[in-house]
Amino acid sequence: GVLHLGSVPSALPVAAQFAVWLQRAHSGVKVQLRSLSSPAIDAGLENLTLDLALGYIDRPAEGGRRRQTWPQYDEHYFAILDGESGEGGAAAPGPAGPLLWADLAGRRLVLLAPEMHHRAIVDAALREGGVPADAVQVAVETDSVLALVAAVQAGGLASLDYYNHNLDTAPEYYKRVVTTRTYQDRLDTLENVRSVGIKVCSGGIIGMGETRSHRAALITQLANLDPYPESVPINNLVPIEGTSLGNSEPIDPFEFVRTIAVARITMPRAMVRLSAGREVMGDAVQAFCFLAGANSIFYGDHLLTTANPQIGADLELFQRLNLRAMSYQGQ
């Protein structure tokens, strides 16, 4: 038979990997994969022209009577700049450190088309970052993520994309916790992302019953990617009732801190990110993690399906620890 699979543009690499995996497991199934906007996916699921789709679950469905959702991964956004032209054709200098949303004011951007939900997310972030509507200069709009990257590589434009795909755990422990895809599938996805010039965010989940040797093997795997990821999220498992890991015992906090430290030592230029599970760590464990080498957190009240510390609590903790946000002004 034929499986009709829809995908928003930003999820197409994952959808393609799923299609290949499905073919390996069920050779009699033909997969028809289509790149669609979120409204088109809603319509396809409602009128049954689509069997399955990869899209955004944080938006109200149009119709929605036939839609069930299963969270797969979180998406994060970073600026990609390449060959921007200044006066007289000279390369325009960029900031010496990470960009803020406000730094995109006045830059010529290539973005996904307005009907794409990804675009609505970016537009909202620009507004919240203090960028006036008349300062957003969109030079190219497209419905393809590959076109975004190609336009940036052609020079003179900036785009917003960064791919998050965790390895989760050590290769030898992977089959104990994941059955929907192979470890090699994940490595192939990261290689495909690299091949089109997109930066990688990849890390793992700690506290799934693995041993210290497994944690060391995960970090070894990440550190030996060529190059290793620019962003390395380290998640503390948040057990969810009813799942296979719902009764997992909490990991010793010092083991989590050690994992952060080894990630920092082996990947010195990476952003080592404290990710899921911060809400149950407490301030003291988070402080140890920062001392061990973590230099980033995921900010906001929720991280996909798990709660995150309130923004005010994070700001208060930073003040108590005398931590300041990175800034290209060096402040």
NORBELTA-V564579 format. One line per field, one symbol per residue. ss: DSSP state (H for helix, E for strand, - for the rest). A space follows every 50 residues. Layout:
ss=???
//
This chain:
ss=-EEEEEE-HHHHHHHHHHHHHHHHH----EEEEEE--HHHHHHHHH---- -EEE------------------------EEEE--E-HHH-E--------- HHHH---EEEEE----HHHHHHHHHHHH----HHH-EEEEEE--HHHHHH HHH---EEEE--EE---E-----HHHH-----HHHHHHHHHHHHH----E E--EEE-----HHHHHHHHHHHH-------EEEEEE-------------- --HHHHHHHHHHHHHH----EEEE---HHHHHHHHHHHHHHH---EE--- -EE--EE---HHHHHHHHHHH----------
//
